[in-house]
Structure formats: C-alpha cells, structure tokens
Amino acid sequence: MLGILVPRLSSKTIRQAVGVVGCVIMPHNVFLHSALVQSRKVDPKKIGRVQEALNYYSIESAAALAVSFMINLFVTTVFAKGFYGTKQADSIGLVNAGQYLEEKYGGGVFPILYIWGIGLLAAGQSSTITGTYAGQFIMGGFLNLRLKKWLRALITRSFAIVPTIIVAIVFNKSEGSLDVLNEWLNVLQSMQIPFALIPLLTLVSKEKIMGTFRVGPVLEVSSLSPCSFILLIVNYSIR
C-alpha cells in the first residue's frame, strides 16, 4: 500500500515502470473512450441529458481503469511475494511465468498455471479488440472512410494480427528477446499517451467547441502535467 502512494524505483526499473503506465493506460483507448459517446443517442440541445450522459461515461471509464489497475496490482503482488530477491526473478518472462508460478504455489484445486494462461488469453483478447475498435472509429471519424463493416473489420484486424504473426515467427526461438520487445512496446505506448491526451484536452478546453461543458483551467493543467512527466520519464528510460 505504501508503494502505491509513494513509489520507490531504482534506475534499473525505470523502463518497466514506464511500460506499466503504457499497458494500463493504452493511448488508443483514449480515442476509444472518446468515441463511445456516440454509442448513445443524446440530444445535444438538452443540457440535462448531456450532463447525465457525461456522468455515465465518466463512471464507465473510471471503472474500466480501476479494474485494469487492480488486475495489474494483483499480478505484480503475486510475483513480488513469490520471487522478489530470488535468483529466478532475473529469468522470469511471459513464456515461463506460468511454470514458475506452478512450482512456487503448486497446482491445488485450481491449477495456477491454467489460471495464468486464461488471464493471458483474456488480456490479449481485450487488448486486440479495443485496438480494433479504436481503429474502426478512427477510420470512420478522423479519416472519414466509409466502408462496409466486414471490410472495415478485415482491415483493422489485419493491422493488429499480421504484425503479431510476424513477430511470433521471427522471435519463435528467442524467448528473452520477445520479453524485451514486449517491454519496449509498452514504453512506446507510454510515449504515445501525451500525443493522444494533449489534442483531446486542447479541444475540450475550448468554449467554442464544448460550450458550457468545457473543462476548467485547473483540470486542464492537472491533466497536462502528467503528460509532461511521462515524456520526461520516458526520455530518461531510453537514455
């Protein structure tokens, strides 16, 4: 609990910490959450209805991030409890994490190896589905590409699946390199967070666009500050 409120990181763990930020707050989800406001038909002329919709959207986004945070917290805690300060800690990766967990905590009624496997499958599905949805909204909104649903799904899914297949084939016999690549991909997601948030905050702070629902200067500054901090930490981790 103390580590959550007052995190203490050594210079050797900066890259992993930045990667955690990227994998929890994925930048494409910022676009996805913004696009979800189109899922309900709300009359923009009725202030009360718009405010009600905003309240529900805020609850949905906060709940999603809270669940994601708790899952990552539980995973980190289990591994820290079992392997912190041990020789195995340096060799644990996505490929062999399940075996290490089973050796440490045993099979039991619910084999932890299968629980870990189901969790990885669920995480992968969640990530690729949200990425696909975000791509579809961007194609239909930002780029104004009006395609048939099956063609749009084929294009966006291909952008997600084809690179994954290529990476799986190239790194098939290099498990350590695959873990390093995964870390840097999460760091890359952290780098992209400001590029998603800053334009969004710029738009929602303009009264001409948002009217009475524009965000105030306090919220704007408090939201922009983490963006600057993230870029600073990412720059440090790359160096």
DRENKOL-898821 format. One record per residue: residue in one letter; x negated, y negated, z of N, C-alpha, C in turn. Coordinates in nm, 2 decimals, padded with zeros to 4 digits, m for minus. Layout:
N
 timi    n.u    n.v    n.w   ca.u   ca.v   ca.w    c.u    c.v    c.w
    A      X      Y      Z      X      Y      Z      X      Y      Z
...
//
This chain:
239
 timi    n.u    n.v    n.w   ca.u   ca.v   ca.w    c.u    c.v    c.w
    M m00.08  00.12  00.00  00.00  00.00  00.00 m00.09 m00.13  00.00
    L m00.20 m00.12  00.07 m00.29 m00.24  00.08 m00.35 m00.26 m00.06
    G m00.38 m00.15 m00.13 m00.45 m00.16 m00.26 m00.35 m00.22 m00.36
    I m00.22 m00.20 m00.35 m00.13 m00.27 m00.44 m00.12 m00.42 m00.42
    L m00.13 m00.46 m00.29 m00.12 m00.60 m00.26 m00.25 m00.67 m00.28
    V m00.36 m00.61 m00.24 m00.50 m00.66 m00.25 m00.59 m00.56 m00.32
    P m00.58 m00.56 m00.46 m00.66 m00.46 m00.53 m00.81 m00.49 m00.52
    R m00.89 m00.38 m00.50 m01.03 m00.39 m00.49 m01.09 m00.31 m00.60
    L m01.16 m00.37 m00.70 m01.21 m00.29 m00.81 m01.36 m00.32 m00.82
    S m01.43 m00.21 m00.85 m01.57 m00.22 m00.88 m01.59 m00.25 m01.03
    S m01.71 m00.30 m01.07 m01.73 m00.33 m01.21 m01.72 m00.21 m01.30
    K m01.73 m00.09 m01.24 m01.72  00.03 m01.32 m01.58  00.07 m01.36
    T m01.48  00.01 m01.29 m01.34  00.05 m01.31 m01.26 m00.06 m01.37
    I m01.32 m00.17 m01.42 m01.25 m00.28 m01.48 m01.18 m00.23 m01.61
    R m01.24 m00.15 m01.69 m01.18 m00.11 m01.81 m01.06 m00.02 m01.79
    Q m01.06  00.07 m01.69 m00.95  00.15 m01.65 m00.83  00.06 m01.60
    A m00.87 m00.04 m01.52 m00.76 m00.13 m01.46 m00.69 m00.21 m01.57
    V m00.77 m00.26 m01.66 m00.71 m00.33 m01.78 m00.63 m00.24 m01.86
    G m00.67 m00.11 m01.88 m00.59 m00.02 m01.95 m00.46  00.02 m01.89
    V m00.46  00.02 m01.76 m00.33  00.05 m01.68 m00.23 m00.06 m01.71
    V m00.28 m00.19 m01.71 m00.19 m00.30 m01.74 m00.13 m00.29 m01.88
    G m00.21 m00.25 m01.98 m00.17 m00.23 m02.11 m00.07 m00.12 m02.13
    C m00.09 m00.01 m02.06  00.00  00.11 m02.08  00.13  00.09 m02.00
    V  00.13  00.01 m01.90  00.26 m00.02 m01.82  00.34 m00.12 m01.89
    I  00.27 m00.24 m01.92  00.34 m00.35 m01.99  00.30 m00.35 m02.14
    M  00.36 m00.26 m02.21  00.32 m00.25 m02.35  00.37 m00.37 m02.43
    P  00.28 m00.43 m02.51  00.32 m00.55 m02.58  00.44 m00.54 m02.67
    H  00.45 m00.42 m02.74  00.56 m00.41 m02.83  00.70 m00.40 m02.76
    N  00.69 m00.36 m02.63  00.81 m00.36 m02.55  00.87 m00.50 m02.52
    V  00.78 m00.60 m02.53  00.82 m00.74 m02.52  00.92 m00.78 m02.63
    F  00.88 m00.74 m02.75  00.96 m00.76 m02.87  01.09 m00.67 m02.86
    L  01.08 m00.55 m02.81  01.20 m00.46 m02.80  01.30 m00.52 m02.70
    H  01.25 m00.56 m02.58  01.34 m00.62 m02.48  01.41 m00.75 m02.53
    S  01.33 m00.83 m02.61  01.39 m00.95 m02.67  01.50 m00.91 m02.77
    A  01.48 m00.80 m02.85  01.57 m00.77 m02.95  01.70 m00.70 m02.89
    L  01.69 m00.65 m02.77  01.80 m00.58 m02.71  01.92 m00.67 m02.68
    V  01.89 m00.80 m02.68  02.00 m00.90 m02.66  02.10 m00.89 m02.77
    Q  02.06 m00.83 m02.89  02.16 m00.82 m03.00  02.25 m00.70 m02.98
    S  02.22 m00.61 m02.88  02.30 m00.49 m02.87  02.44 m00.51 m02.81
    R  02.46 m00.63 m02.75  02.60 m00.67 m02.70  02.65 m00.79 m02.78
    K  02.77 m00.79 m02.82  02.83 m00.90 m02.88  02.88 m01.00 m02.78
    V  02.81 m01.11 m02.78  02.84 m01.22 m02.68  02.86 m01.35 m02.76
    D  02.97 m01.42 m02.72  03.00 m01.55 m02.79  02.90 m01.65 m02.73
    P  02.81 m01.70 m02.81  02.71 m01.80 m02.76  02.77 m01.93 m02.71
    K  02.89 m01.95 m02.75  02.96 m02.08 m02.71  03.02 m02.07 m02.57
    K  03.03 m01.95 m02.52  03.08 m01.93 m02.38  02.97 m01.92 m02.28
    I  02.94 m02.02 m02.21  02.82 m02.03 m02.12  02.82 m01.91 m02.02
    G  02.94 m01.89 m01.96  02.95 m01.79 m01.86  02.92 m01.65 m01.91
    R  02.97 m01.62 m02.03  02.94 m01.49 m02.09  02.80 m01.47 m02.12
    V  02.73 m01.57 m02.17  02.59 m01.57 m02.20  02.51 m01.55 m02.07
    Q  02.54 m01.62 m01.97  02.47 m01.60 m01.84  02.49 m01.46 m01.78
    E  02.61 m01.41 m01.79  02.63 m01.27 m01.75  02.55 m01.17 m01.82
    A  02.54 m01.19 m01.95  02.46 m01.10 m02.04  02.31 m01.11 m02.00
    L  02.26 m01.23 m01.97  02.12 m01.25 m01.93  02.09 m01.19 m01.80
    N  02.19 m01.19 m01.71  02.17 m01.13 m01.58  02.15 m00.98 m01.60
    Y  02.24 m00.92 m01.68  02.23 m00.77 m01.70  02.10 m00.74 m01.78
    Y  02.05 m00.82 m01.87  01.93 m00.79 m01.94  01.81 m00.80 m01.84
    S  01.82 m00.89 m01.75  01.71 m00.91 m01.65  01.70 m00.78 m01.56
    I  01.82 m00.73 m01.52  01.82 m00.61 m01.44  01.77 m00.49 m01.52
    E  01.81 m00.48 m01.64  01.76 m00.37 m01.72  01.61 m00.37 m01.74
    S  01.55 m00.48 m01.77  01.41 m00.49 m01.79  01.33 m00.47 m01.66
    A  01.38 m00.53 m01.56  01.32 m00.51 m01.43  01.32 m00.37 m01.38
    A  01.43 m00.30 m01.40  01.45 m00.16 m01.36  01.35 m00.07 m01.44
    A  01.34 m00.10 m01.57  01.25 m00.02 m01.66  01.11 m00.04 m01.62
    L  01.06 m00.16 m01.59  00.93 m00.18 m01.55  00.90 m00.13 m01.41
    A  01.00 m00.13 m01.32  00.98 m00.08 m01.18  00.97  00.07 m01.19
    V  01.05  00.14 m01.27  01.03  00.29 m01.28  00.90  00.32 m01.34
    S  00.86  00.25 m01.44  00.73  00.28 m01.50  00.61  00.25 m01.40
    F  00.62  00.15 m01.32  00.52  00.12 m01.22  00.52  00.23 m01.12
    M  00.63  00.28 m01.07  00.64  00.38 m00.97  00.58  00.51 m01.02
    I  00.61  00.55 m01.15  00.55  00.67 m01.21  00.40  00.66 m01.21
    N  00.35  00.55 m01.26  00.20  00.53 m01.26  00.14  00.53 m01.12
    L  00.21  00.48 m01.03  00.16  00.47 m00.89  00.16  00.62 m00.83
    F  00.26  00.70 m00.86  00.26  00.84 m00.81  00.15  00.92 m00.87
    V  00.13  00.90 m01.00  00.02  00.98 m01.07 m00.11  00.94 m01.02
    T m00.14  00.81 m01.00 m00.27  00.76 m00.95 m00.29  00.81 m00.81
    T m00.18  00.81 m00.73 m00.20  00.85 m00.59 m00.23  01.00 m00.58
    V m00.16  01.08 m00.66 m00.18  01.23 m00.65 m00.33  01.26 m00.69
    F m00.38  01.20 m00.79 m00.51  01.23 m00.84 m00.62  01.17 m00.74
    A m00.59  01.05 m00.68 m00.68  00.99 m00.58 m00.69  01.08 m00.46
    K m00.57  01.13 m00.41 m00.56  01.21 m00.30 m00.64  01.34 m00.32
    G m00.63  01.40 m00.44 m00.69  01.53 m00.46 m00.84  01.52 m00.50
    F m00.88  01.42 m00.57 m01.01  01.42 m00.64 m01.10  01.30 m00.61
    Y m01.05  01.20 m00.53 m01.14  01.09 m00.51 m01.26  01.13 m00.43
    G m01.38  01.09 m00.48 m01.51  01.12 m00.42 m01.56  01.26 m00.45
    T m01.50  01.33 m00.53 m01.54  01.47 m00.56 m01.62  01.47 m00.70
    K m01.69  01.58 m00.72 m01.76  01.60 m00.85 m01.67  01.61 m00.97
    Q m01.55  01.66 m00.94 m01.45  01.68 m01.06 m01.40  01.55 m01.11
    A m01.41  01.44 m01.03 m01.35  01.32 m01.07 m01.41  01.26 m01.20
    D m01.53  01.29 m01.22 m01.60  01.24 m01.34 m01.57  01.31 m01.47
    S m01.51  01.43 m01.45 m01.48  01.52 m01.57 m01.33  01.54 m01.60
    I m01.25  01.47 m01.52 m01.10  01.49 m01.54 m01.05  01.40 m01.66
    G m00.98  01.46 m01.75 m00.92  01.38 m01.87 m00.78  01.44 m01.89
    L m00.72  01.39 m02.00 m00.59  01.43 m02.03 m00.58  01.58 m02.07
    V m00.69  01.63 m02.13 m00.69  01.77 m02.17 m00.69  01.87 m02.06
    N m00.77  01.84 m01.96 m00.79  01.93 m01.85 m00.73  01.89 m01.71
    A m00.66  01.78 m01.71 m00.60  01.73 m01.59 m00.50  01.83 m01.53
    G m00.42  01.90 m01.61 m00.33  02.00 m01.56 m00.39  02.11 m01.49
    Q m00.50  02.16 m01.55 m00.57  02.27 m01.49 m00.63  02.23 m01.35
    Y m00.69  02.11 m01.34 m00.74  02.06 m01.22 m00.63  02.05 m01.11
    L m00.52  02.00 m01.15 m00.41  01.99 m01.06 m00.36  02.12 m01.01
    E m00.35  02.22 m01.10 m00.31  02.35 m01.05 m00.41  02.42 m00.96
    E m00.54  02.40 m00.99 m00.64  02.46 m00.90 m00.64  02.39 m00.76
    K m00.61  02.26 m00.76 m00.61  02.19 m00.63 m00.48  02.21 m00.55
    Y m00.37  02.21 m00.61 m00.24  02.21 m00.54 m00.17  02.35 m00.55
    G m00.22  02.43 m00.64 m00.16  02.57 m00.66 m00.03  02.56 m00.74
    G  00.02  02.68 m00.77  00.14  02.70 m00.85  00.27  02.67 m00.78
    G  00.30  02.75 m00.67  00.42  02.72 m00.59  00.55  02.76 m00.67
    V  00.66  02.71 m00.62  00.79  02.74 m00.68  00.80  02.67 m00.82
    F  00.75  02.54 m00.82  00.75  02.46 m00.94  00.60  02.44 m00.98
    P  00.55  02.52 m01.07  00.41  02.51 m01.11  00.37  02.36 m01.15
    I  00.28  02.30 m01.09  00.24  02.17 m01.12  00.19  02.15 m01.26
    L  00.13  02.26 m01.31  00.08  02.25 m01.45  00.19  02.22 m01.55
    Y  00.31  02.28 m01.53  00.42  02.26 m01.62  00.48  02.12 m01.59
    I  00.49  02.08 m01.47  00.54  01.95 m01.43  00.46  01.84 m01.50
    W  00.32  01.86 m01.50  00.23  01.77 m01.56  00.26  01.77 m01.72
    G  00.27  01.89 m01.77  00.30  01.90 m01.92  00.43  01.83 m01.96
    I  00.53  01.85 m01.88  00.66  01.79 m01.91  00.65  01.64 m01.90
    G  00.58  01.59 m01.80  00.56  01.45 m01.78  00.48  01.38 m01.90
    L  00.38  01.45 m01.95  00.31  01.40 m02.07  00.39  01.40 m02.19
    L  00.48  01.50 m02.21  00.57  01.50 m02.32  00.67  01.39 m02.31
    A  00.72  01.37 m02.19  00.82  01.26 m02.18  00.76  01.12 m02.20
    A  00.63  01.11 m02.15  00.56  00.98 m02.17  00.53  00.95 m02.32
    G  00.49  01.06 m02.39  00.46  01.04 m02.53  00.59  01.01 m02.61
    Q  00.70  01.08 m02.58  00.82  01.05 m02.65  00.87  00.91 m02.62
    S  00.86  00.87 m02.49  00.91  00.73 m02.46  00.83  00.63 m02.53
    S  00.70  00.65 m02.54  00.61  00.55 m02.60  00.63  00.54 m02.75
    T  00.64  00.65 m02.82  00.66  00.65 m02.96  00.80  00.60 m03.00
    I  00.90  00.64 m02.92  01.04  00.59 m02.95  01.05  00.44 m02.93
    T  00.99  00.38 m02.83  01.00  00.24 m02.81  00.92  00.17 m02.92
    G  00.81  00.23 m02.95  00.73  00.17 m03.06  00.80  00.17 m03.19
    T  00.88  00.28 m03.22  00.95  00.29 m03.34  01.07  00.18 m03.34
    Y  01.14  00.17 m03.23  01.25  00.08 m03.22  01.20 m00.07 m03.24
    A  01.08 m00.10 m03.18  01.03 m00.23 m03.19  00.99 m00.26 m03.33
    G  00.93 m00.16 m03.40  00.90 m00.18 m03.54  01.02 m00.20 m03.63
    Q  01.13 m00.13 m03.60  01.25 m00.15 m03.68  01.31 m00.29 m03.66
    F  01.31 m00.33 m03.53  01.36 m00.47 m03.51  01.28 m00.57 m03.58
    I  01.15 m00.55 m03.58  01.06 m00.65 m03.64  01.08 m00.65 m03.79
    M  01.10 m00.53 m03.85  01.12 m00.52 m04.00  01.25 m00.59 m04.03
    G  01.36 m00.57 m03.95  01.49 m00.62 m03.98  01.50 m00.77 m03.94
    G  01.43 m00.81 m03.84  01.44 m00.95 m03.79  01.33 m01.04 m03.84
    F  01.21 m01.02 m03.80  01.10 m01.11 m03.83  01.07 m01.11 m03.98
    L  01.07 m00.99 m04.04  01.03 m00.98 m04.18  01.15 m00.98 m04.28
    N  01.27 m00.97 m04.22  01.40 m00.97 m04.29  01.40 m00.86 m04.40
    L  01.35 m00.74 m04.37  01.35 m00.63 m04.46  01.48 m00.55 m04.43
    R  01.58 m00.55 m04.52  01.70 m00.48 m04.50  01.69 m00.35 m04.58
    L  01.67 m00.24 m04.51  01.65 m00.11 m04.57  01.76 m00.01 m04.52
    K  01.78  00.10 m04.59  01.87  00.20 m04.53  01.81  00.26 m04.41
    K  01.90  00.30 m04.32  01.85  00.34 m04.18  01.75  00.46 m04.19
    W  01.77  00.56 m04.28  01.68  00.67 m04.29  01.55  00.63 m04.35
    L  01.54  00.53 m04.44  01.42  00.48 m04.50  01.34  00.40 m04.39
    R  01.41  00.32 m04.32  01.35  00.23 m04.22  01.29  00.32 m04.11
    A  01.37  00.42 m04.07  01.32  00.52 m03.96  01.19  00.59 m04.02
    L  01.20  00.63 m04.14  01.08  00.71 m04.20  00.96  00.62 m04.20
    I  00.97  00.50 m04.24  00.85  00.41 m04.25  00.79  00.38 m04.11
    T  00.88  00.34 m04.01  00.83  00.31 m03.88  00.78  00.43 m03.81
    R  00.84  00.55 m03.82  00.79  00.67 m03.76  00.66  00.71 m03.82
    S  00.65  00.69 m03.95  00.52  00.73 m04.02  00.40  00.64 m03.97
    F  00.43  00.52 m03.94  00.33  00.43 m03.89  00.28  00.48 m03.75
    A  00.37  00.55 m03.68  00.34  00.60 m03.54  00.28  00.73 m03.55
    I  00.33  00.82 m03.63  00.29  00.96 m03.63  00.16  00.99 m03.71
    V  00.15  00.93 m03.83  00.04  00.96 m03.92 m00.10  00.93 m03.86
    P m00.11  00.81 m03.80 m00.24  00.78 m03.73 m00.27  00.88 m03.61
    T m00.16  00.92 m03.54 m00.18  01.01 m03.43 m00.23  01.15 m03.48
    I m00.17  01.19 m03.59 m00.22  01.32 m03.65 m00.36  01.31 m03.69
    I m00.40  01.20 m03.76 m00.54  01.18 m03.80 m00.64  01.18 m03.68
    V m00.60  01.11 m03.57 m00.68  01.11 m03.45 m00.69  01.25 m03.39
    A m00.58  01.32 m03.39 m00.58  01.46 m03.33 m00.67  01.55 m03.41
    I m00.68  01.54 m03.54 m00.76  01.62 m03.62 m00.91  01.58 m03.61
    V m00.94  01.45 m03.61 m01.08  01.41 m03.60 m01.14  01.44 m03.47
    F m01.06  01.42 m03.36 m01.12  01.44 m03.22 m01.08  01.58 m03.16
    N m01.04  01.67 m03.25 m01.00  01.80 m03.20 m01.10  01.87 m03.11
    K m01.23  01.86 m03.15 m01.33  01.93 m03.07 m01.42  01.83 m02.99
    S m01.36  01.72 m02.96 m01.43  01.62 m02.88 m01.34  01.56 m02.77
    E m01.32  01.64 m02.67 m01.22  01.60 m02.57 m01.26  01.47 m02.49
    G m01.39  01.46 m02.46 m01.44  01.34 m02.39 m01.42  01.21 m02.47
    S m01.44  01.22 m02.61 m01.43  01.11 m02.69 m01.28  01.07 m02.70
    L m01.19  01.17 m02.70 m01.05  01.14 m02.70 m01.00  01.06 m02.58
    D m01.05  01.09 m02.46 m01.02  01.02 m02.34 m01.07  00.88 m02.35
    V m01.19  00.86 m02.40 m01.25  00.72 m02.42 m01.16  00.64 m02.51
    L m01.13  00.70 m02.63 m01.04  00.64 m02.72 m00.91  00.60 m02.66
    N m00.85  00.68 m02.58 m00.72  00.65 m02.52 m00.74  00.53 m02.42
    E m00.85  00.53 m02.35 m00.87  00.41 m02.26 m00.88  00.28 m02.34
    W m00.95  00.28 m02.45 m00.97  00.16 m02.53 m00.84  00.12 m02.60
    L m00.76  00.22 m02.64 m00.63  00.18 m02.69 m00.54  00.11 m02.59
    N m00.55  00.15 m02.47 m00.47  00.08 m02.36 m00.53 m00.06 m02.34
    V m00.66 m00.07 m02.34 m00.73 m00.20 m02.33 m00.68 m00.29 m02.44
    L m00.67 m00.23 m02.57 m00.62 m00.31 m02.68 m00.48 m00.36 m02.66
    Q m00.40 m00.28 m02.60 m00.26 m00.32 m02.57 m00.26 m00.44 m02.47
    S m00.35 m00.43 m02.37 m00.36 m00.55 m02.28 m00.40 m00.67 m02.35
    M m00.49 m00.66 m02.45 m00.53 m00.78 m02.53 m00.42 m00.84 m02.61
    Q m00.32 m00.75 m02.65 m00.21 m00.80 m02.73 m00.10 m00.86 m02.65
    I m00.10 m00.84 m02.52  00.01 m00.89 m02.43  00.02 m01.04 m02.45
    P m00.08 m01.12 m02.43 m00.07 m01.27 m02.45 m00.02 m01.31 m02.58
    F m00.05 m01.24 m02.69 m00.01 m01.27 m02.82  00.14 m01.24 m02.84
    A  00.20 m01.16 m02.76  00.34 m01.14 m02.76  00.42 m01.23 m02.66
    L  00.36 m01.26 m02.55  00.42 m01.34 m02.45  00.42 m01.49 m02.48
    I  00.30 m01.54 m02.52  00.29 m01.69 m02.54  00.38 m01.74 m02.64
    P  00.40 m01.68 m02.76  00.50 m01.73 m02.86  00.64 m01.72 m02.80
    L  00.67 m01.61 m02.73  00.80 m01.60 m02.67  00.83 m01.71 m02.56
    L  00.73 m01.73 m02.48  00.75 m01.84 m02.38  00.76 m01.98 m02.44
    T  00.69 m02.00 m02.55  00.70 m02.12 m02.62  00.84 m02.15 m02.67
    L  00.90 m02.04 m02.73  01.03 m02.06 m02.78  01.14 m02.08 m02.67
    V  01.13 m02.00 m02.57  01.24 m02.01 m02.46  01.22 m02.13 m02.38
    S  01.11 m02.20 m02.39  01.10 m02.33 m02.31  01.14 m02.45 m02.39
    K  01.19 m02.43 m02.52  01.23 m02.54 m02.60  01.38 m02.56 m02.58
    E  01.42 m02.67 m02.54  01.57 m02.70 m02.52  01.64 m02.70 m02.65
    K  01.58 m02.74 m02.76  01.64 m02.74 m02.89  01.69 m02.60 m02.93
    I  01.62 m02.50 m02.89  01.65 m02.36 m02.93  01.74 m02.30 m02.82
    M  01.70 m02.31 m02.69  01.77 m02.24 m02.59  01.89 m02.32 m02.52
    G  01.88 m02.45 m02.54  01.99 m02.53 m02.48  01.98 m02.53 m02.32
    T  02.09 m02.51 m02.26  02.09 m02.51 m02.11  02.01 m02.39 m02.05
    F  01.98 m02.29 m02.14  01.92 m02.17 m02.09  01.77 m02.17 m02.10
    R  01.71 m02.28 m02.13  01.56 m02.29 m02.14  01.50 m02.27 m02.01
    V  01.38 m02.21 m02.01  01.31 m02.18 m01.88  01.25 m02.31 m01.83
    G  01.24 m02.32 m01.70  01.18 m02.44 m01.64  01.03 m02.44 m01.65
    P  00.96 m02.56 m01.62  00.82 m02.56 m01.63  00.75 m02.47 m01.53
    V  00.81 m02.45 m01.41  00.75 m02.36 m01.31  00.74 m02.22 m01.36
    L  00.85 m02.17 m01.41  00.85 m02.03 m01.47  00.75 m02.02 m01.59
    E  00.75 m02.12 m01.67  00.66 m02.12 m01.79  00.52 m02.11 m01.75
    V  00.47 m02.20 m01.65  00.33 m02.20 m01.61  00.30 m02.07 m01.54
    S  00.39 m02.02 m01.45  00.37 m01.90 m01.38  00.36 m01.78 m01.47
    S  00.43 m01.78 m01.58  00.42 m01.67 m01.68  00.30 m01.68 m01.77
    L  00.25 m01.80 m01.80  00.14 m01.82 m01.89  00.01 m01.79 m01.81
    S  00.01 m01.81 m01.68 m00.12 m01.79 m01.60 m00.16 m01.64 m01.61
    P m00.07 m01.54 m01.59 m00.12 m01.41 m01.61 m00.18 m01.38 m01.74
    C m00.13 m01.44 m01.85 m00.18 m01.42 m01.99 m00.33 m01.46 m01.99
    S m00.36 m01.58 m01.93 m00.50 m01.62 m01.93 m00.59 m01.53 m01.85
    F m00.53 m01.48 m01.74 m00.61 m01.39 m01.65 m00.64 m01.26 m01.72
    I m00.54 m01.21 m01.79 m00.55 m01.08 m01.87 m00.66 m01.10 m01.97
    L m00.66 m01.21 m02.05 m00.76 m01.23 m02.15 m00.90 m01.24 m02.09
    L m00.91 m01.30 m01.97 m01.04 m01.32 m01.90 m01.09 m01.18 m01.86
    I m01.00 m01.10 m01.80 m01.05 m00.97 m01.75 m01.08 m00.88 m01.87
    V m01.00 m00.88 m01.98 m01.03 m00.80 m02.10 m01.17 m00.84 m02.15
    N m01.20 m00.97 m02.16 m01.32 m01.01 m02.21 m01.44 m00.96 m02.13
    Y m01.42 m00.96 m01.99 m01.52 m00.91 m01.90 m01.54 m00.76 m01.92
    S m01.43 m00.68 m01.94 m01.44 m00.54 m01.95 m01.51 m00.50 m02.08
    I m01.49 m00.58 m02.19 m01.55 m00.55 m02.32 m01.70 m00.58 m02.31
    R m01.74 m00.68 m02.24 m01.88 m00.71 m02.22 m01.95 m00.61 m02.14
//
